Amino acid sequence: MYPGLPSRLERELKQLYLERVLKGDVEKLSKFKIRIEDPPRRKHMVFLGGAVLADIMKDKDNFWMTRQEYQEKGVRVLEKLGVTVR
């Protein structure tokens, strides 16, 4: 994330919540808590999530496709995963 972006997002979300949900009632705004997480290793989070998912699903054959399946069926192999392909 860019420097200062988390605090800007928090500020702008609070303002939008005040205007659109609370209709300008500032007293209720103190109960609205929001925090944008800015973890130091955030650029690796997608990879880490994918690695965890792959580890969890490693024994489920219907979750995976082989290269040969893809070469034979193309994108239609995704139907095995429940994805509708036109």
PDB file with SEQRES, HELIX, SHEET and CRYST1 records, atoms N, CA, C and O in Angstrom:
SEQRES   1 A   86  MET TYR PRO GLY LEU PRO SER ARG LEU GLU ARG GLU LEU          
SEQRES   2 A   86  LYS GLN LEU TYR LEU GLU ARG VAL LEU LYS GLY ASP VAL          
SEQRES   3 A   86  GLU LYS LEU SER LYS PHE LYS ILE ARG ILE GLU ASP PRO          
SEQRES   4 A   86  PRO ARG ARG LYS HIS MET VAL PHE LEU GLY GLY ALA VAL          
SEQRES   5 A   86  LEU ALA ASP ILE MET LYS ASP LYS ASP ASN PHE TRP MET          
SEQRES   6 A   86  THR ARG GLN GLU TYR GLN GLU LYS GLY VAL ARG VAL LEU          
SEQRES   7 A   86  GLU LYS LEU GLY VAL THR VAL ARG                              
HELIX    1 AA1 LEU A    5  ARG A   20  1                                  16    
HELIX    2 AA2 VAL A   26  LEU A   29  1                                   4    
HELIX    3 AA3 ARG A   42  HIS A   44  5                                   3    
HELIX    4 AA4 MET A   45  ILE A   56  1                                  12    
HELIX    5 AA5 ASP A   61  PHE A   63  5                                   3    
HELIX    6 AA6 ARG A   67  LYS A   73  1                                   7    
HELIX    7 AA7 GLY A   74  LEU A   81  5                                   8    
CRYST1    1.000    1.000    1.000  90.00  90.00  90.00 P 1           1          
ATOM      1  N   MET A   1       0.845  -1.175   0.000  1.00  0.00           N  
ATOM      2  CA  MET A   1       0.000   0.000   0.000  1.00  0.00           C  
ATOM      3  C   MET A   1       0.892   1.241   0.000  1.00  0.00           C  
ATOM      4  O   MET A   1       2.019   1.217   0.494  1.00  0.00           O  
ATOM      5  N   TYR A   2       0.376   2.289  -0.548  1.00  0.00           N  
ATOM      6  CA  TYR A   2       1.131   3.537  -0.586  1.00  0.00           C  
ATOM      7  C   TYR A   2       1.164   4.182   0.795  1.00  0.00           C  
ATOM      8  O   TYR A   2       0.224   4.023   1.574  1.00  0.00           O  
ATOM      9  N   PRO A   3       2.241   4.912   1.107  1.00  0.00           N  
ATOM     10  CA  PRO A   3       2.313   5.592   2.398  1.00  0.00           C  
ATOM     11  C   PRO A   3       1.135   6.555   2.573  1.00  0.00           C  
ATOM     12  O   PRO A   3       0.825   7.337   1.674  1.00  0.00           O  
ATOM     13  N   GLY A   4       0.492   6.491   3.723  1.00  0.00           N  
ATOM     14  CA  GLY A   4      -0.623   7.380   4.016  1.00  0.00           C  
ATOM     15  C   GLY A   4      -1.970   6.888   3.519  1.00  0.00           C  
ATOM     16  O   GLY A   4      -3.004   7.439   3.899  1.00  0.00           O  
ATOM     17  N   LEU A   5      -1.981   5.855   2.671  1.00  0.00           N  
ATOM     18  CA  LEU A   5      -3.245   5.364   2.121  1.00  0.00           C  
ATOM     19  C   LEU A   5      -4.167   4.763   3.183  1.00  0.00           C  
ATOM     20  O   LEU A   5      -5.367   5.037   3.149  1.00  0.00           O  
ATOM     21  N   PRO A   6      -3.667   3.958   4.123  1.00  0.00           N  
ATOM     22  CA  PRO A   6      -4.573   3.409   5.136  1.00  0.00           C  
ATOM     23  C   PRO A   6      -5.316   4.485   5.931  1.00  0.00           C  
ATOM     24  O   PRO A   6      -6.524   4.375   6.143  1.00  0.00           O  
ATOM     25  N   SER A   7      -4.611   5.508   6.365  1.00  0.00           N  
ATOM     26  CA  SER A   7      -5.278   6.562   7.144  1.00  0.00           C  
ATOM     27  C   SER A   7      -6.255   7.346   6.271  1.00  0.00           C  
ATOM     28  O   SER A   7      -7.311   7.767   6.744  1.00  0.00           O  
ATOM     29  N   ARG A   8      -5.908   7.541   5.007  1.00  0.00           N  
ATOM     30  CA  ARG A   8      -6.829   8.238   4.101  1.00  0.00           C  
ATOM     31  C   ARG A   8      -8.102   7.423   3.886  1.00  0.00           C  
ATOM     32  O   ARG A   8      -9.202   7.974   3.912  1.00  0.00           O  
ATOM     33  N   LEU A   9      -7.959   6.110   3.675  1.00  0.00           N  
ATOM     34  CA  LEU A   9      -9.124   5.248   3.498  1.00  0.00           C  
ATOM     35  C   LEU A   9     -10.019   5.271   4.735  1.00  0.00           C  
ATOM     36  O   LEU A   9     -11.241   5.366   4.621  1.00  0.00           O  
ATOM     37  N   GLU A  10      -9.406   5.183   5.918  1.00  0.00           N  
ATOM     38  CA  GLU A  10     -10.183   5.237   7.163  1.00  0.00           C  
ATOM     39  C   GLU A  10     -10.968   6.541   7.253  1.00  0.00           C  
ATOM     40  O   GLU A  10     -12.160   6.538   7.561  1.00  0.00           O  
ATOM     41  N   ARG A  11     -10.296   7.643   6.984  1.00  0.00           N  
ATOM     42  CA  ARG A  11     -10.927   8.958   7.069  1.00  0.00           C  
ATOM     43  C   ARG A  11     -12.087   9.087   6.073  1.00  0.00           C  
ATOM     44  O   ARG A  11     -13.169   9.555   6.427  1.00  0.00           O  
ATOM     45  N   GLU A  12     -11.851   8.668   4.830  1.00  0.00           N  
ATOM     46  CA  GLU A  12     -12.884   8.799   3.805  1.00  0.00           C  
ATOM     47  C   GLU A  12     -14.058   7.847   4.040  1.00  0.00           C  
ATOM     48  O   GLU A  12     -15.205   8.209   3.780  1.00  0.00           O  
ATOM     49  N   LEU A  13     -13.784   6.641   4.526  1.00  0.00           N  
ATOM     50  CA  LEU A  13     -14.870   5.711   4.834  1.00  0.00           C  
ATOM     51  C   LEU A  13     -15.733   6.227   5.982  1.00  0.00           C  
ATOM     52  O   LEU A  13     -16.957   6.102   5.952  1.00  0.00           O  
ATOM     53  N   LYS A  14     -15.087   6.807   6.992  1.00  0.00           N  
ATOM     54  CA  LYS A  14     -15.852   7.392   8.100  1.00  0.00           C  
ATOM     55  C   LYS A  14     -16.739   8.522   7.602  1.00  0.00           C  
ATOM     56  O   LYS A  14     -17.893   8.642   8.016  1.00  0.00           O  
ATOM     57  N   GLN A  15     -16.206   9.342   6.721  1.00  0.00           N  
ATOM     58  CA  GLN A  15     -16.980  10.459   6.182  1.00  0.00           C  
ATOM     59  C   GLN A  15     -18.177   9.951   5.373  1.00  0.00           C  
ATOM     60  O   GLN A  15     -19.288  10.461   5.517  1.00  0.00           O  
ATOM     61  N   LEU A  16     -17.950   8.960   4.535  1.00  0.00           N  
ATOM     62  CA  LEU A  16     -19.047   8.382   3.754  1.00  0.00           C  
ATOM     63  C   LEU A  16     -20.099   7.748   4.661  1.00  0.00           C  
ATOM     64  O   LEU A  16     -21.297   7.894   4.417  1.00  0.00           O  
ATOM     65  N   TYR A  17     -19.664   7.052   5.697  1.00  0.00           N  
ATOM     66  CA  TYR A  17     -20.586   6.420   6.645  1.00  0.00           C  
ATOM     67  C   TYR A  17     -21.419   7.481   7.351  1.00  0.00           C  
ATOM     68  O   TYR A  17     -22.625   7.317   7.536  1.00  0.00           O  
ATOM     69  N   LEU A  18     -20.766   8.567   7.743  1.00  0.00           N  
ATOM     70  CA  LEU A  18     -21.463   9.669   8.403  1.00  0.00           C  
ATOM     71  C   LEU A  18     -22.525  10.263   7.485  1.00  0.00           C  
ATOM     72  O   LEU A  18     -23.652  10.511   7.912  1.00  0.00           O  
ATOM     73  N   GLU A  19     -22.167  10.488   6.240  1.00  0.00           N  
ATOM     74  CA  GLU A  19     -23.094  11.121   5.298  1.00  0.00           C  
ATOM     75  C   GLU A  19     -24.219  10.189   4.848  1.00  0.00           C  
ATOM     76  O   GLU A  19     -25.384  10.586   4.830  1.00  0.00           O  
ATOM     77  N   ARG A  20     -23.875   8.960   4.487  1.00  0.00           N  
ATOM     78  CA  ARG A  20     -24.855   8.080   3.844  1.00  0.00           C  
ATOM     79  C   ARG A  20     -25.637   7.184   4.797  1.00  0.00           C  
ATOM     80  O   ARG A  20     -26.798   6.869   4.534  1.00  0.00           O  
ATOM     81  N   VAL A  21     -25.028   6.777   5.881  1.00  0.00           N  
ATOM     82  CA  VAL A  21     -25.703   5.863   6.799  1.00  0.00           C  
ATOM     83  C   VAL A  21     -26.263   6.604   8.000  1.00  0.00           C  
ATOM     84  O   VAL A  21     -27.427   6.436   8.364  1.00  0.00           O  
ATOM     85  N   LEU A  22     -25.425   7.421   8.606  1.00  0.00           N  
ATOM     86  CA  LEU A  22     -25.850   8.135   9.816  1.00  0.00           C  
ATOM     87  C   LEU A  22     -26.594   9.426   9.516  1.00  0.00           C  
ATOM     88  O   LEU A  22     -27.132  10.059  10.425  1.00  0.00           O  
ATOM     89  N   LYS A  23     -26.629   9.816   8.261  1.00  0.00           N  
ATOM     90  CA  LYS A  23     -27.328  11.044   7.833  1.00  0.00           C  
ATOM     91  C   LYS A  23     -26.867  12.269   8.627  1.00  0.00           C  
ATOM     92  O   LYS A  23     -27.670  13.131   8.986  1.00  0.00           O  
ATOM     93  N   GLY A  24     -25.553  12.330   8.893  1.00  0.00           N  
ATOM     94  CA  GLY A  24     -24.980  13.498   9.542  1.00  0.00           C  
ATOM     95  C   GLY A  24     -25.000  13.481  11.059  1.00  0.00           C  
ATOM     96  O   GLY A  24     -24.588  14.465  11.673  1.00  0.00           O  
ATOM     97  N   ASP A  25     -25.457  12.413  11.691  1.00  0.00           N  
ATOM     98  CA  ASP A  25     -25.523  12.330  13.156  1.00  0.00           C  
ATOM     99  C   ASP A  25     -24.132  12.015  13.717  1.00  0.00           C  
ATOM    100  O   ASP A  25     -23.747  10.851  13.822  1.00  0.00           O  
ATOM    101  N   VAL A  26     -23.388  13.060  14.074  1.00  0.00           N  
ATOM    102  CA  VAL A  26     -22.000  12.936  14.514  1.00  0.00           C  
ATOM    103  C   VAL A  26     -21.881  12.138  15.813  1.00  0.00           C  
ATOM    104  O   VAL A  26     -20.870  11.469  16.027  1.00  0.00           O  
ATOM    105  N   GLU A  27     -22.884  12.196  16.675  1.00  0.00           N  
ATOM    106  CA  GLU A  27     -22.819  11.491  17.961  1.00  0.00           C  
ATOM    107  C   GLU A  27     -22.691   9.977  17.771  1.00  0.00           C  
ATOM    108  O   GLU A  27     -21.994   9.315  18.540  1.00  0.00           O  
ATOM    109  N   LYS A  28     -23.346   9.438  16.774  1.00  0.00           N  
ATOM    110  CA  LYS A  28     -23.292   7.997  16.527  1.00  0.00           C  
ATOM    111  C   LYS A  28     -21.979   7.575  15.867  1.00  0.00           C  
ATOM    112  O   LYS A  28     -21.634   6.394  15.865  1.00  0.00           O  
ATOM    113  N   LEU A  29     -21.259   8.528  15.317  1.00  0.00           N  
ATOM    114  CA  LEU A  29     -20.013   8.208  14.619  1.00  0.00           C  
ATOM    115  C   LEU A  29     -18.960   7.639  15.567  1.00  0.00           C  
ATOM    116  O   LEU A  29     -18.104   6.867  15.135  1.00  0.00           O  
ATOM    117  N   SER A  30     -19.003   8.002  16.840  1.00  0.00           N  
ATOM    118  CA  SER A  30     -18.003   7.509  17.792  1.00  0.00           C  
ATOM    119  C   SER A  30     -18.095   5.991  17.979  1.00  0.00           C  
ATOM    120  O   SER A  30     -17.120   5.361  18.387  1.00  0.00           O  
ATOM    121  N   LYS A  31     -19.254   5.403  17.685  1.00  0.00           N  
ATOM    122  CA  LYS A  31     -19.425   3.950  17.811  1.00  0.00           C  
ATOM    123  C   LYS A  31     -18.904   3.202  16.581  1.00  0.00           C  
ATOM    124  O   LYS A  31     -18.713   1.987  16.622  1.00  0.00           O  
ATOM    125  N   PHE A  32     -18.680   3.930  15.500  1.00  0.00           N  
ATOM    126  CA  PHE A  32     -18.216   3.318  14.252  1.00  0.00           C  
ATOM    127  C   PHE A  32     -16.696   3.196  14.285  1.00  0.00           C  
ATOM    128  O   PHE A  32     -15.982   4.198  14.251  1.00  0.00           O  
ATOM    129  N   LYS A  33     -16.209   1.959  14.352  1.00  0.00           N  
ATOM    130  CA  LYS A  33     -14.766   1.717  14.402  1.00  0.00           C  
ATOM    131  C   LYS A  33     -14.333   1.045  13.107  1.00  0.00           C  
ATOM    132  O   LYS A  33     -14.935   0.067  12.665  1.00  0.00           O  
ATOM    133  N   ILE A  34     -13.297   1.576  12.522  1.00  0.00           N  
ATOM    134  CA  ILE A  34     -12.745   0.971  11.306  1.00  0.00           C  
ATOM    135  C   ILE A  34     -11.236   1.083  11.379  1.00  0.00           C  
ATOM    136  O   ILE A  34     -10.688   2.083  11.845  1.00  0.00           O  
ATOM    137  N   ARG A  35     -10.571   0.029  10.906  1.00  0.00           N  
ATOM    138  CA  ARG A  35      -9.117   0.041  10.887  1.00  0.00           C  
ATOM    139  C   ARG A  35      -8.656  -0.658   9.619  1.00  0.00           C  
ATOM    140  O   ARG A  35      -8.986  -1.823   9.394  1.00  0.00           O  
ATOM    141  N   ILE A  36      -7.912   0.028   8.810  1.00  0.00           N  
ATOM    142  CA  ILE A  36      -7.346  -0.547   7.593  1.00  0.00           C  
ATOM    143  C   ILE A  36      -6.005  -1.170   7.966  1.00  0.00           C  
ATOM    144  O   ILE A  36      -5.097  -0.477   8.425  1.00  0.00           O  
ATOM    145  N   GLU A  37      -5.888  -2.468   7.768  1.00  0.00           N  
ATOM    146  CA  GLU A  37      -4.643  -3.167   8.086  1.00  0.00           C  
ATOM    147  C   GLU A  37      -3.596  -2.871   7.016  1.00  0.00           C  
ATOM    148  O   GLU A  37      -3.906  -2.814   5.826  1.00  0.00           O  
ATOM    149  N   ASP A  38      -2.390  -2.691   7.444  1.00  0.00           N  
ATOM    150  CA  ASP A  38      -1.276  -2.395   6.549  1.00  0.00           C  
ATOM    151  C   ASP A  38      -0.083  -3.266   6.956  1.00  0.00           C  
ATOM    152  O   ASP A  38       0.935  -2.745   7.411  1.00  0.00           O  
ATOM    153  N   PRO A  39      -0.205  -4.598   6.793  1.00  0.00           N  
ATOM    154  CA  PRO A  39       0.863  -5.483   7.254  1.00  0.00           C  
ATOM    155  C   PRO A  39       2.146  -5.297   6.450  1.00  0.00           C  
ATOM    156  O   PRO A  39       2.092  -5.015   5.253  1.00  0.00           O  
ATOM    157  N   PRO A  40       3.282  -5.449   7.090  1.00  0.00           N  
ATOM    158  CA  PRO A  40       4.556  -5.229   6.403  1.00  0.00           C  
ATOM    159  C   PRO A  40       4.820  -6.216   5.261  1.00  0.00           C  
ATOM    160  O   PRO A  40       5.511  -5.869   4.304  1.00  0.00           O  
ATOM    161  N   ARG A  41       4.283  -7.439   5.344  1.00  0.00           N  
ATOM    162  CA  ARG A  41       4.524  -8.435   4.289  1.00  0.00           C  
ATOM    163  C   ARG A  41       3.337  -8.533   3.343  1.00  0.00           C  
ATOM    164  O   ARG A  41       3.085  -9.599   2.783  1.00  0.00           O  
ATOM    165  N   ARG A  42       2.608  -7.444   3.156  1.00  0.00           N  
ATOM    166  CA  ARG A  42       1.365  -7.479   2.383  1.00  0.00           C  
ATOM    167  C   ARG A  42       1.564  -7.887   0.922  1.00  0.00           C  
ATOM    168  O   ARG A  42       0.657  -8.461   0.319  1.00  0.00           O  
ATOM    169  N   LYS A  43       2.725  -7.603   0.350  1.00  0.00           N  
ATOM    170  CA  LYS A  43       2.902  -7.963  -1.056  1.00  0.00           C  
ATOM    171  C   LYS A  43       3.003  -9.472  -1.252  1.00  0.00           C  
ATOM    172  O   LYS A  43       2.895  -9.959  -2.377  1.00  0.00           O  
ATOM    173  N   HIS A  44       3.208 -10.211  -0.174  1.00  0.00           N  
ATOM    174  CA  HIS A  44       3.296 -11.668  -0.261  1.00  0.00           C  
ATOM    175  C   HIS A  44       2.005 -12.360   0.168  1.00  0.00           C  
ATOM    176  O   HIS A  44       1.921 -13.587   0.107  1.00  0.00           O  
ATOM    177  N   MET A  45       0.999 -11.604   0.599  1.00  0.00           N  
ATOM    178  CA  MET A  45      -0.222 -12.188   1.151  1.00  0.00           C  
ATOM    179  C   MET A  45      -0.970 -13.062   0.144  1.00  0.00           C  
ATOM    180  O   MET A  45      -1.498 -14.107   0.522  1.00  0.00           O  
ATOM    181  N   VAL A  46      -1.027 -12.665  -1.115  1.00  0.00           N  
ATOM    182  CA  VAL A  46      -1.735 -13.462  -2.119  1.00  0.00           C  
ATOM    183  C   VAL A  46      -1.036 -14.804  -2.298  1.00  0.00           C  
ATOM    184  O   VAL A  46      -1.692 -15.843  -2.364  1.00  0.00           O  
ATOM    185  N   PHE A  47       0.284 -14.786  -2.376  1.00  0.00           N  
ATOM    186  CA  PHE A  47       1.027 -16.039  -2.511  1.00  0.00           C  
ATOM    187  C   PHE A  47       0.821 -16.921  -1.289  1.00  0.00           C  
ATOM    188  O   PHE A  47       0.599 -18.125  -1.423  1.00  0.00           O  
ATOM    189  N   LEU A  48       0.893 -16.333  -0.096  1.00  0.00           N  
ATOM    190  CA  LEU A  48       0.714 -17.114   1.129  1.00  0.00           C  
ATOM    191  C   LEU A  48      -0.677 -17.740   1.189  1.00  0.00           C  
ATOM    192  O   LEU A  48      -0.824 -18.896   1.584  1.00  0.00           O  
ATOM    193  N   GLY A  49      -1.691 -16.979   0.799  1.00  0.00           N  
ATOM    194  CA  GLY A  49      -3.054 -17.512   0.776  1.00  0.00           C  
ATOM    195  C   GLY A  49      -3.186 -18.662  -0.203  1.00  0.00           C  
ATOM    196  O   GLY A  49      -3.822 -19.671   0.099  1.00  0.00           O  
ATOM    197  N   GLY A  50      -2.585 -18.512  -1.377  1.00  0.00           N  
ATOM    198  CA  GLY A  50      -2.612 -19.580  -2.372  1.00  0.00           C  
ATOM    199  C   GLY A  50      -1.872 -20.821  -1.889  1.00  0.00           C  
ATOM    200  O   GLY A  50      -2.299 -21.946  -2.147  1.00  0.00           O  
ATOM    201  N   ALA A  51      -0.769 -20.615  -1.191  1.00  0.00           N  
ATOM    202  CA  ALA A  51      -0.006 -21.745  -0.663  1.00  0.00           C  
ATOM    203  C   ALA A  51      -0.804 -22.495   0.397  1.00  0.00           C  
ATOM    204  O   ALA A  51      -0.784 -23.725   0.435  1.00  0.00           O  
ATOM    205  N   VAL A  52      -1.499 -21.769   1.249  1.00  0.00           N  
ATOM    206  CA  VAL A  52      -2.333 -22.403   2.277  1.00  0.00           C  
ATOM    207  C   VAL A  52      -3.466 -23.185   1.622  1.00  0.00           C  
ATOM    208  O   VAL A  52      -3.730 -24.327   1.997  1.00  0.00           O  
ATOM    209  N   LEU A  53      -4.137 -22.576   0.643  1.00  0.00           N  
ATOM    210  CA  LEU A  53      -5.227 -23.253  -0.059  1.00  0.00           C  
ATOM    211  C   LEU A  53      -4.724 -24.522  -0.748  1.00  0.00           C  
ATOM    212  O   LEU A  53      -5.376 -25.564  -0.675  1.00  0.00           O  
ATOM    213  N   ALA A  54      -3.582 -24.444  -1.410  1.00  0.00           N  
ATOM    214  CA  ALA A  54      -3.021 -25.617  -2.090  1.00  0.00           C  
ATOM    215  C   ALA A  54      -2.704 -26.723  -1.094  1.00  0.00           C  
ATOM    216  O   ALA A  54      -2.926 -27.899  -1.380  1.00  0.00           O  
ATOM    217  N   ASP A  55      -2.189 -26.353   0.069  1.00  0.00           N  
ATOM    218  CA  ASP A  55      -1.872 -27.358   1.078  1.00  0.00           C  
ATOM    219  C   ASP A  55      -3.135 -28.032   1.614  1.00  0.00           C  
ATOM    220  O   ASP A  55      -3.154 -29.243   1.829  1.00  0.00           O  
ATOM    221  N   ILE A  56      -4.176 -27.250   1.824  1.00  0.00           N  
ATOM    222  CA  ILE A  56      -5.435 -27.800   2.335  1.00  0.00           C  
ATOM    223  C   ILE A  56      -6.072 -28.740   1.318  1.00  0.00           C  
ATOM    224  O   ILE A  56      -6.639 -29.768   1.690  1.00  0.00           O  
ATOM    225  N   MET A  57      -5.982 -28.394   0.039  1.00  0.00           N  
ATOM    226  CA  MET A  57      -6.671 -29.146  -1.013  1.00  0.00           C  
ATOM    227  C   MET A  57      -5.787 -30.193  -1.701  1.00  0.00           C  
ATOM    228  O   MET A  57      -6.199 -30.777  -2.703  1.00  0.00           O  
ATOM    229  N   LYS A  58      -4.595 -30.436  -1.186  1.00  0.00           N  
ATOM    230  CA  LYS A  58      -3.653 -31.318  -1.891  1.00  0.00           C  
ATOM    231  C   LYS A  58      -4.166 -32.744  -2.089  1.00  0.00           C  
ATOM    232  O   LYS A  58      -3.758 -33.409  -3.042  1.00  0.00           O  
ATOM    233  N   ASP A  59      -5.042 -33.227  -1.222  1.00  0.00           N  
ATOM    234  CA  ASP A  59      -5.538 -34.602  -1.336  1.00  0.00           C  
ATOM    235  C   ASP A  59      -6.882 -34.707  -2.051  1.00  0.00           C  
ATOM    236  O   ASP A  59      -7.436 -35.801  -2.160  1.00  0.00           O  
ATOM    237  N   LYS A  60      -7.407 -33.607  -2.532  1.00  0.00           N  
ATOM    238  CA  LYS A  60      -8.710 -33.606  -3.206  1.00  0.00           C  
ATOM    239  C   LYS A  60      -8.488 -33.564  -4.722  1.00  0.00           C  
ATOM    240  O   LYS A  60      -8.252 -32.504  -5.303  1.00  0.00           O  
ATOM    241  N   ASP A  61      -8.570 -34.724  -5.334  1.00  0.00           N  
ATOM    242  CA  ASP A  61      -8.284 -34.836  -6.771  1.00  0.00           C  
ATOM    243  C   ASP A  61      -9.228 -34.016  -7.639  1.00  0.00           C  
ATOM    244  O   ASP A  61      -8.834 -33.543  -8.705  1.00  0.00           O  
ATOM    245  N   ASN A  62     -10.472 -33.843  -7.194  1.00  0.00           N  
ATOM    246  CA  ASN A  62     -11.422 -33.085  -8.018  1.00  0.00           C  
ATOM    247  C   ASN A  62     -11.133 -31.584  -7.997  1.00  0.00           C  
ATOM    248  O   ASN A  62     -11.759 -30.832  -8.744  1.00  0.00           O  
ATOM    249  N   PHE A  63     -10.206 -31.136  -7.164  1.00  0.00           N  
ATOM    250  CA  PHE A  63      -9.836 -29.726  -7.088  1.00  0.00           C  
ATOM    251  C   PHE A  63      -8.750 -29.376  -8.108  1.00  0.00           C  
ATOM    252  O   PHE A  63      -8.571 -28.207  -8.449  1.00  0.00           O  
ATOM    253  N   TRP A  64      -8.044 -30.364  -8.583  1.00  0.00           N  
ATOM    254  CA  TRP A  64      -6.892 -30.146  -9.451  1.00  0.00           C  
ATOM    255  C   TRP A  64      -7.161 -30.629 -10.866  1.00  0.00           C  
ATOM    256  O   TRP A  64      -8.016 -31.485 -11.093  1.00  0.00           O  
ATOM    257  N   MET A  65      -6.429 -30.075 -11.802  1.00  0.00           N  
ATOM    258  CA  MET A  65      -6.472 -30.558 -13.179  1.00  0.00           C  
ATOM    259  C   MET A  65      -5.038 -30.817 -13.620  1.00  0.00           C  
ATOM    260  O   MET A  65      -4.108 -30.128 -13.201  1.00  0.00           O  
ATOM    261  N   THR A  66      -4.880 -31.800 -14.454  1.00  0.00           N  
ATOM    262  CA  THR A  66      -3.540 -32.105 -14.956  1.00  0.00           C  
ATOM    263  C   THR A  66      -3.294 -31.331 -16.246  1.00  0.00           C  
ATOM    264  O   THR A  66      -4.217 -30.808 -16.870  1.00  0.00           O  
ATOM    265  N   ARG A  67      -2.058 -31.276 -16.613  1.00  0.00           N  
ATOM    266  CA  ARG A  67      -1.698 -30.610 -17.868  1.00  0.00           C  
ATOM    267  C   ARG A  67      -2.336 -31.346 -19.045  1.00  0.00           C  
ATOM    268  O   ARG A  67      -2.815 -30.730 -19.997  1.00  0.00           O  
ATOM    269  N   GLN A  68      -2.331 -32.661 -18.958  1.00  0.00           N  
ATOM    270  CA  GLN A  68      -2.917 -33.475 -20.029  1.00  0.00           C  
ATOM    271  C   GLN A  68      -4.416 -33.197 -20.155  1.00  0.00           C  
ATOM    272  O   GLN A  68      -4.929 -33.073 -21.267  1.00  0.00           O  
ATOM    273  N   GLU A  69      -5.126 -33.099 -19.013  1.00  0.00           N  
ATOM    274  CA  GLU A  69      -6.559 -32.781 -19.054  1.00  0.00           C  
ATOM    275  C   GLU A  69      -6.789 -31.436 -19.737  1.00  0.00           C  
ATOM    276  O   GLU A  69      -7.693 -31.292 -20.560  1.00  0.00           O  
ATOM    277  N   TYR A  70      -5.956 -30.453 -19.385  1.00  0.00           N  
ATOM    278  CA  TYR A  70      -6.110 -29.124 -19.972  1.00  0.00           C  
ATOM    279  C   TYR A  70      -5.834 -29.155 -21.473  1.00  0.00           C  
ATOM    280  O   TYR A  70      -6.546 -28.522 -22.252  1.00  0.00           O  
ATOM    281  N   GLN A  71      -4.803 -29.890 -21.874  1.00  0.00           N  
ATOM    282  CA  GLN A  71      -4.476 -29.971 -23.296  1.00  0.00           C  
ATOM    283  C   GLN A  71      -5.572 -30.685 -24.086  1.00  0.00           C  
ATOM    284  O   GLN A  71      -5.825 -30.345 -25.241  1.00  0.00           O  
ATOM    285  N   GLU A  72      -6.219 -31.669 -23.469  1.00  0.00           N  
ATOM    286  CA  GLU A  72      -7.282 -32.407 -24.155  1.00  0.00           C  
ATOM    287  C   GLU A  72      -8.587 -31.623 -24.226  1.00  0.00           C  
ATOM    288  O   GLU A  72      -9.244 -31.604 -25.267  1.00  0.00           O  
ATOM    289  N   LYS A  73      -8.968 -30.977 -23.126  1.00  0.00           N  
ATOM    290  CA  LYS A  73     -10.280 -30.338 -23.034  1.00  0.00           C  
ATOM    291  C   LYS A  73     -10.243 -28.819 -23.102  1.00  0.00           C  
ATOM    292  O   LYS A  73     -11.271 -28.184 -23.335  1.00  0.00           O  
ATOM    293  N   GLY A  74      -9.079 -28.235 -22.902  1.00  0.00           N  
ATOM    294  CA  GLY A  74      -8.987 -26.770 -22.881  1.00  0.00           C  
ATOM    295  C   GLY A  74      -9.708 -26.210 -21.663  1.00  0.00           C  
ATOM    296  O   GLY A  74      -9.712 -26.831 -20.600  1.00  0.00           O  
ATOM    297  N   VAL A  75     -10.315 -25.046 -21.813  1.00  0.00           N  
ATOM    298  CA  VAL A  75     -10.971 -24.405 -20.668  1.00  0.00           C  
ATOM    299  C   VAL A  75     -12.190 -25.182 -20.178  1.00  0.00           C  
ATOM    300  O   VAL A  75     -12.672 -24.936 -19.072  1.00  0.00           O  
ATOM    301  N   ARG A  76     -12.691 -26.105 -20.977  1.00  0.00           N  
ATOM    302  CA  ARG A  76     -13.847 -26.914 -20.558  1.00  0.00           C  
ATOM    303  C   ARG A  76     -13.506 -27.803 -19.358  1.00  0.00           C  
ATOM    304  O   ARG A  76     -14.405 -28.307 -18.685  1.00  0.00           O  
ATOM    305  N   VAL A  77     -12.213 -27.995 -19.091  1.00  0.00           N  
ATOM    306  CA  VAL A  77     -11.805 -28.781 -17.929  1.00  0.00           C  
ATOM    307  C   VAL A  77     -12.245 -28.092 -16.629  1.00  0.00           C  
ATOM    308  O   VAL A  77     -12.348 -28.739 -15.587  1.00  0.00           O  
ATOM    309  N   LEU A  78     -12.501 -26.789 -16.692  1.00  0.00           N  
ATOM    310  CA  LEU A  78     -12.952 -26.050 -15.511  1.00  0.00           C  
ATOM    311  C   LEU A  78     -14.342 -26.478 -15.054  1.00  0.00           C  
ATOM    312  O   LEU A  78     -14.721 -26.232 -13.909  1.00  0.00           O  
ATOM    313  N   GLU A  79     -15.101 -27.117 -15.937  1.00  0.00           N  
ATOM    314  CA  GLU A  79     -16.427 -27.615 -15.552  1.00  0.00           C  
ATOM    315  C   GLU A  79     -16.311 -28.641 -14.430  1.00  0.00           C  
ATOM    316  O   GLU A  79     -17.231 -28.796 -13.627  1.00  0.00           O  
ATOM    317  N   LYS A  80     -15.191 -29.333 -14.376  1.00  0.00           N  
ATOM    318  CA  LYS A  80     -14.919 -30.289 -13.304  1.00  0.00           C  
ATOM    319  C   LYS A  80     -14.907 -29.587 -11.943  1.00  0.00           C  
ATOM    320  O   LYS A  80     -15.234 -30.190 -10.921  1.00  0.00           O  
ATOM    321  N   LEU A  81     -14.531 -28.324 -11.944  1.00  0.00           N  
ATOM    322  CA  LEU A  81     -14.465 -27.542 -10.712  1.00  0.00           C  
ATOM    323  C   LEU A  81     -15.759 -26.797 -10.423  1.00  0.00           C  
ATOM    324  O   LEU A  81     -15.856 -26.066  -9.437  1.00  0.00           O  
ATOM    325  N   GLY A  82     -16.750 -26.985 -11.283  1.00  0.00           N  
ATOM    326  CA  GLY A  82     -18.034 -26.324 -11.062  1.00  0.00           C  
ATOM    327  C   GLY A  82     -18.169 -24.991 -11.763  1.00  0.00           C  
ATOM    328  O   GLY A  82     -19.123 -24.255 -11.516  1.00  0.00           O  
ATOM    329  N   VAL A  83     -17.226 -24.668 -12.636  1.00  0.00           N  
ATOM    330  CA  VAL A  83     -17.265 -23.403 -13.372  1.00  0.00           C  
ATOM    331  C   VAL A  83     -17.989 -23.632 -14.694  1.00  0.00           C  
ATOM    332  O   VAL A  83     -17.659 -24.559 -15.433  1.00  0.00           O  
ATOM    333  N   THR A  84     -18.969 -22.795 -14.990  1.00  0.00           N  
ATOM    334  CA  THR A  84     -19.691 -22.911 -16.252  1.00  0.00           C  
ATOM    335  C   THR A  84     -18.893 -22.236 -17.356  1.00  0.00           C  
ATOM    336  O   THR A  84     -18.546 -21.059 -17.258  1.00  0.00           O  
ATOM    337  N   VAL A  85     -18.607 -22.994 -18.407  1.00  0.00           N  
ATOM    338  CA  VAL A  85     -17.834 -22.476 -19.538  1.00  0.00           C  
ATOM    339  C   VAL A  85     -18.740 -22.470 -20.757  1.00  0.00           C  
ATOM    340  O   VAL A  85     -19.404 -23.462 -21.056  1.00  0.00           O  
ATOM    341  N   ARG A  86     -18.760 -21.357 -21.450  1.00  0.00           N  
ATOM    342  CA  ARG A  86     -19.603 -21.248 -22.657  1.00  0.00           C  
ATOM    343  C   ARG A  86     -18.849 -21.622 -23.888  1.00  0.00           C  
ATOM    344  O   ARG A  86     -19.404 -21.586 -24.986  1.00  0.00           O  
TER     345      ARG A  86                                                      
END                                                                             
